[in-house]
Amino acid sequence: MWKTIWIAAFGMLIAGTAQAHTGGGDQGGFVSGFTHPLFGWDHVVAMVAVGLWGAFLRAPAIWLLPIIFPVVMAFGGALGVAGVPLPAVETGIALSGVILGLLVAFAVRAPLWVAAVIVGSFAIFHGHAHGTELPEAVSPYSYALGFVVATGLLHLAGIAVGQLTNRPWGSYAVRAAGLIIAAVGGAFLTGAV
């Protein structure tokens, strides 16, 4: 288990700065779709937070929230592909880091349906951002598959780190990660990043 946690933590640390949402579209296939969420801290923190919060909420949330996110994200992506405008997409993405990070930091134990609505609401914004770039991709289906796989891996990284809650001191470490996630989201929200 520790090996998985260290690999997940290393993966989060090597993610680069945000390169997404410039409005220019992505010209690649699977690799471009895969790297889109991995190299944008605004995506990384929110998707990892979904796994962390699920770990705090325990079963069935630990598995249900990481399923709800990509399903609703696909809906948001379809809206983006169809050209349906969604106001404040970047603000919604930044707020997802702030809110989800704070939910983890304060170990909020919301009912499953409330957690699902919160996670799903933010997933629409992330999906819309991906979807607006999808039509310009060389291989839209490969691009979509890439960002869905990367999203799933980020959720799994959050779940792996969230397993620290099973240790006496682990809850504090996970809650501290929530504060860091909220701070990163706040930096995006205020334009500091």
C-alpha positions as a Markdown table, in Angstrom:
| # | Residue | x | y | z |
|---|---|---|---|---|
| 1 | Met | 0.0 | 0.0 | 0.0 |
| 2 | Trp | 2.8 | 2.5 | 0.8 |
| 3 | Lys | 4.3 | 1.9 | -2.6 |
| 4 | Thr | 1.0 | 3.0 | -4.2 |
| 5 | Ile | 0.8 | 6.1 | -2.0 |
| 6 | Trp | 4.3 | 7.1 | -2.8 |
| 7 | Ile | 3.8 | 6.6 | -6.5 |
| 8 | Ala | 0.5 | 8.7 | -6.4 |
| 9 | Ala | 2.2 | 11.4 | -4.4 |
| 10 | Phe | 5.2 | 11.5 | -6.8 |
| 11 | Gly | 2.7 | 11.7 | -9.8 |
| 12 | Met | 1.0 | 14.7 | -8.2 |
| 13 | Leu | 4.3 | 16.5 | -7.6 |
| 14 | Ile | 5.6 | 16.2 | -11.2 |
| 15 | Ala | 2.5 | 17.8 | -12.7 |
| 16 | Gly | 3.4 | 21.0 | -14.5 |
| 17 | Thr | 1.7 | 24.3 | -14.6 |
| 18 | Ala | -1.6 | 24.9 | -16.2 |
| 19 | Gln | -1.5 | 24.8 | -20.0 |
| 20 | Ala | -5.2 | 24.3 | -20.5 |
| 21 | His | -8.2 | 26.4 | -21.5 |
| 22 | Thr | -6.5 | 28.9 | -23.8 |
| 23 | Gly | -9.3 | 28.6 | -26.2 |
| 24 | Gly | -7.0 | 27.4 | -29.0 |
| 25 | Gly | -8.0 | 23.7 | -28.9 |
| 26 | Asp | -5.8 | 20.7 | -28.6 |
| 27 | Gln | -4.3 | 19.2 | -31.8 |
| 28 | Gly | -3.6 | 15.7 | -30.5 |
| 29 | Gly | -5.2 | 12.4 | -29.7 |
| 30 | Phe | -4.9 | 10.1 | -26.6 |
| 31 | Val | -1.7 | 11.6 | -25.3 |
| 32 | Ser | -2.9 | 15.1 | -25.5 |
| 33 | Gly | -6.2 | 14.2 | -23.8 |
| 34 | Phe | -4.3 | 12.3 | -21.2 |
| 35 | Thr | -1.9 | 15.1 | -20.4 |
| 36 | His | -4.6 | 17.8 | -20.4 |
| 37 | Pro | -5.8 | 17.1 | -16.8 |
| 38 | Leu | -2.3 | 15.9 | -15.6 |
| 39 | Phe | -0.5 | 19.1 | -16.4 |
| 40 | Gly | -3.1 | 21.5 | -15.2 |
| 41 | Trp | -3.0 | 22.0 | -11.5 |
| 42 | Asp | -6.5 | 23.3 | -11.6 |
| 43 | His | -7.6 | 19.9 | -12.8 |
| 44 | Val | -5.2 | 17.9 | -10.7 |
| 45 | Val | -6.2 | 19.3 | -7.3 |
| 46 | Ala | -10.0 | 18.9 | -7.9 |
| 47 | Met | -9.7 | 15.4 | -9.2 |
| 48 | Val | -7.4 | 14.2 | -6.4 |
| 49 | Ala | -9.8 | 15.9 | -3.9 |
| 50 | Val | -12.7 | 13.8 | -5.1 |
| 51 | Gly | -10.7 | 10.7 | -4.2 |
| 52 | Leu | -9.6 | 12.1 | -0.9 |
| 53 | Trp | -13.1 | 13.1 | 0.1 |
| 54 | Gly | -14.4 | 9.7 | -1.0 |
| 55 | Ala | -11.9 | 8.1 | 1.3 |
| 56 | Phe | -13.1 | 10.2 | 4.3 |
| 57 | Leu | -16.7 | 9.4 | 3.5 |
| 58 | Arg | -15.8 | 5.6 | 3.1 |
| 59 | Ala | -17.9 | 3.1 | 1.1 |
| 60 | Pro | -19.8 | 3.5 | -1.1 |
| 61 | Ala | -18.7 | 7.1 | -1.6 |
| 62 | Ile | -15.1 | 6.1 | -2.0 |
| 63 | Trp | -16.0 | 4.4 | -5.3 |
| 64 | Leu | -19.2 | 6.2 | -6.3 |
| 65 | Leu | -17.8 | 9.8 | -6.3 |
| 66 | Pro | -15.0 | 8.8 | -8.7 |
| 67 | Ile | -17.6 | 7.2 | -11.0 |
| 68 | Ile | -20.0 | 10.2 | -10.8 |
| 69 | Phe | -17.3 | 12.7 | -11.7 |
| 70 | Pro | -16.4 | 11.3 | -15.1 |
| 71 | Val | -20.0 | 10.5 | -16.1 |
| 72 | Val | -21.1 | 14.0 | -15.4 |
| 73 | Met | -17.9 | 15.3 | -16.9 |
| 74 | Ala | -18.8 | 13.6 | -20.1 |
| 75 | Phe | -22.2 | 15.4 | -20.0 |
| 76 | Gly | -20.3 | 18.7 | -19.6 |
| 77 | Gly | -18.0 | 17.7 | -22.4 |
| 78 | Ala | -21.0 | 17.1 | -24.7 |
| 79 | Leu | -22.2 | 20.6 | -23.9 |
| 80 | Gly | -18.8 | 22.0 | -24.8 |
| 81 | Val | -18.7 | 20.0 | -28.1 |
| 82 | Ala | -22.2 | 21.2 | -28.9 |
| 83 | Gly | -21.1 | 24.8 | -28.3 |
| 84 | Val | -23.6 | 25.3 | -25.5 |
| 85 | Pro | -22.2 | 28.2 | -23.5 |
| 86 | Leu | -21.6 | 27.7 | -19.8 |
| 87 | Pro | -20.8 | 30.8 | -17.9 |
| 88 | Ala | -17.7 | 31.1 | -15.6 |
| 89 | Val | -16.1 | 27.8 | -16.6 |
| 90 | Glu | -12.7 | 28.7 | -15.3 |
| 91 | Thr | -14.3 | 30.1 | -12.1 |
| 92 | Gly | -16.2 | 26.8 | -11.6 |
| 93 | Ile | -13.0 | 24.8 | -12.1 |
| 94 | Ala | -11.1 | 27.0 | -9.6 |
| 95 | Leu | -13.9 | 26.8 | -7.1 |
| 96 | Ser | -13.9 | 23.1 | -7.4 |
| 97 | Gly | -10.4 | 23.0 | -5.9 |
| 98 | Val | -11.4 | 25.5 | -3.2 |
| 99 | Ile | -14.6 | 23.8 | -2.1 |
| 100 | Leu | -13.5 | 20.2 | -2.5 |
| 101 | Gly | -10.3 | 21.0 | -0.7 |
| 102 | Leu | -12.1 | 22.6 | 2.2 |
| 103 | Leu | -14.5 | 19.6 | 2.4 |
| 104 | Val | -11.5 | 17.4 | 2.8 |
| 105 | Ala | -9.7 | 19.8 | 5.2 |
| 106 | Phe | -12.7 | 19.9 | 7.5 |
| 107 | Ala | -13.5 | 16.2 | 7.0 |
| 108 | Val | -17.1 | 17.1 | 6.1 |
| 109 | Arg | -19.3 | 14.0 | 6.3 |
| 110 | Ala | -22.1 | 15.0 | 3.9 |
| 111 | Pro | -24.8 | 12.5 | 3.0 |
| 112 | Leu | -24.0 | 10.6 | -0.2 |
| 113 | Trp | -26.5 | 12.3 | -2.3 |
| 114 | Val | -25.2 | 15.8 | -1.3 |
| 115 | Ala | -21.6 | 14.7 | -2.0 |
| 116 | Ala | -22.7 | 13.4 | -5.4 |
| 117 | Val | -24.5 | 16.7 | -6.3 |
| 118 | Ile | -21.4 | 18.7 | -5.3 |
| 119 | Val | -19.0 | 16.5 | -7.2 |
| 120 | Gly | -21.3 | 16.3 | -10.2 |
| 121 | Ser | -21.8 | 20.1 | -10.3 |
| 122 | Phe | -18.0 | 20.7 | -10.5 |
| 123 | Ala | -17.6 | 17.9 | -13.0 |
| 124 | Ile | -19.7 | 19.8 | -15.5 |
| 125 | Phe | -17.2 | 22.7 | -15.6 |
| 126 | His | -14.2 | 20.4 | -16.0 |
| 127 | Gly | -16.0 | 18.5 | -18.8 |
| 128 | His | -17.0 | 21.7 | -20.6 |
| 129 | Ala | -13.4 | 22.8 | -20.6 |
| 130 | His | -12.4 | 19.5 | -22.2 |
| 131 | Gly | -15.3 | 19.5 | -24.6 |
| 132 | Thr | -14.6 | 22.9 | -26.0 |
| 133 | Glu | -11.2 | 21.6 | -27.2 |
| 134 | Leu | -12.4 | 18.2 | -28.3 |
| 135 | Pro | -13.8 | 19.2 | -31.8 |
| 136 | Glu | -10.4 | 20.6 | -32.8 |
| 137 | Ala | -8.5 | 17.5 | -31.8 |
| 138 | Val | -7.0 | 15.3 | -34.6 |
| 139 | Ser | -8.6 | 12.3 | -33.0 |
| 140 | Pro | -11.6 | 13.4 | -30.8 |
| 141 | Tyr | -12.4 | 9.9 | -29.5 |
| 142 | Ser | -8.8 | 9.2 | -28.5 |
| 143 | Tyr | -8.5 | 12.6 | -26.9 |
| 144 | Ala | -11.7 | 12.0 | -24.9 |
| 145 | Leu | -10.5 | 8.6 | -23.8 |
| 146 | Gly | -7.2 | 10.1 | -22.8 |
| 147 | Phe | -8.7 | 12.7 | -20.5 |
| 148 | Val | -11.2 | 10.2 | -19.0 |
| 149 | Val | -8.4 | 7.7 | -18.2 |
| 150 | Ala | -6.2 | 10.5 | -16.7 |
| 151 | Thr | -9.2 | 11.7 | -14.6 |
| 152 | Gly | -9.7 | 8.2 | -13.3 |
| 153 | Leu | -6.0 | 7.9 | -12.4 |
| 154 | Leu | -6.1 | 11.2 | -10.5 |
| 155 | His | -9.2 | 10.0 | -8.6 |
| 156 | Leu | -7.3 | 6.8 | -7.7 |
| 157 | Ala | -4.3 | 8.8 | -6.6 |
| 158 | Gly | -6.6 | 10.7 | -4.2 |
| 159 | Ile | -8.1 | 7.4 | -3.0 |
| 160 | Ala | -4.6 | 6.0 | -2.4 |
| 161 | Val | -3.5 | 9.0 | -0.4 |
| 162 | Gly | -6.9 | 9.0 | 1.4 |
| 163 | Gln | -6.2 | 5.6 | 2.7 |
| 164 | Leu | -3.9 | 7.3 | 5.2 |
| 165 | Thr | -7.1 | 8.1 | 7.1 |
| 166 | Asn | -6.9 | 4.5 | 8.3 |
| 167 | Arg | -3.8 | 5.4 | 10.4 |
| 168 | Pro | -4.0 | 7.4 | 13.6 |
| 169 | Trp | -2.1 | 10.3 | 12.2 |
| 170 | Gly | -3.2 | 9.9 | 8.7 |
| 171 | Ser | -6.4 | 11.9 | 9.0 |
| 172 | Tyr | -4.3 | 15.0 | 9.8 |
| 173 | Ala | -2.1 | 14.4 | 6.8 |
| 174 | Val | -5.1 | 14.0 | 4.5 |
| 175 | Arg | -6.8 | 17.1 | 6.0 |
| 176 | Ala | -3.6 | 19.1 | 5.4 |
| 177 | Ala | -3.6 | 17.9 | 1.8 |
| 178 | Gly | -7.2 | 19.4 | 1.6 |
| 179 | Leu | -5.9 | 22.7 | 2.8 |
| 180 | Ile | -3.2 | 22.7 | 0.2 |
| 181 | Ile | -5.8 | 21.8 | -2.5 |
| 182 | Ala | -8.0 | 24.7 | -1.3 |
| 183 | Ala | -5.0 | 27.1 | -1.5 |
| 184 | Val | -4.1 | 26.0 | -5.0 |
| 185 | Gly | -7.8 | 26.4 | -6.0 |
| 186 | Gly | -7.8 | 29.8 | -4.4 |
| 187 | Ala | -4.7 | 30.8 | -6.3 |
| 188 | Phe | -6.4 | 30.0 | -9.6 |
| 189 | Leu | -9.6 | 31.7 | -8.4 |
| 190 | Thr | -7.8 | 35.0 | -7.6 |
| 191 | Gly | -5.6 | 34.8 | -10.7 |
| 192 | Ala | -2.4 | 34.4 | -8.7 |
| 193 | Val | -1.4 | 31.4 | -10.9 |
